[in-house]
Amino acid sequence: MIKVQYYASDGTGVTASNAAGNIIVVSVVNYPALPIAPLFGRAFHYLVNVAAVDKVEPFPGSPPLRTLP
């Protein structure tokens, strides 16, 4: 249910690298959840989908990122 994908910083698409400058997307898909207080006396199952996006930053002290022409 947990999915981690990296995208190249130059916009070329999915990559397997977690190199500095790349974009990381962490998502949880179809996680089954029950509400705390059931509605109308019945507990309905909900499927939860969430995602978070961040930029992979370089380690402190490493050289600056290259810029593409």
N, C-alpha and C positions, 0 to 999 in steps of 0.2 A: 504494500500500500504506500510505502515511502519511495519517492523517486528523486534522484539527484541528477541534474543535467548541467553541463557546461557549454557555454556558447562563446565562440571566438570574438575577441574584442573588435575585430575588423568587420564584423557582420556577415562572415561567410557561412555561418550556421553552427551546428552542433559539433563539438570537439570532445576528445577524451582527456584533455589537458586542464589542470587546475592552475595554469600559469597566471602570474600577476597580470591584471588588466582584463582577464576574461570575466564573463558574467556567469553566476551560478544561480540555478533555480532549484529550490527544494520544495517538493509538493507532497501532499498526502491526498490520495484519491480513493473515494468510496469507503471512507472509514465509517463503520456502523455506530450510531449513537442513539441513546434513548434520552428523551427529555426528563428533566428532574421531576416535573409535575405533569403526569399524563393528562391530555386533553380529553374531555368527555368520558372519563373513566377507563379509557383504553390507552395502552402505551403503543405509540406508532414509532416505527424505526425510521431514522433519518440517515441519509448518507451524506457525510460531510466531505467537502473538497476545499482545500486551502493551498496556497502557494506563497512563497517568499522569494524575492529576487535581491541579489546583492552583487557588488563588484568585488572580485578577488584583488586584494591589495598586496603589494610586495612586503616582504619582511623588512623591519627597520634596518637601515645600514646597507641594503642592497642597492645596486645601481638603478637609476631612473629608467622608466619604461621607454622603449623606442617609440617614436611617432612615425606613422606611415606617411609616405609622400602623397 
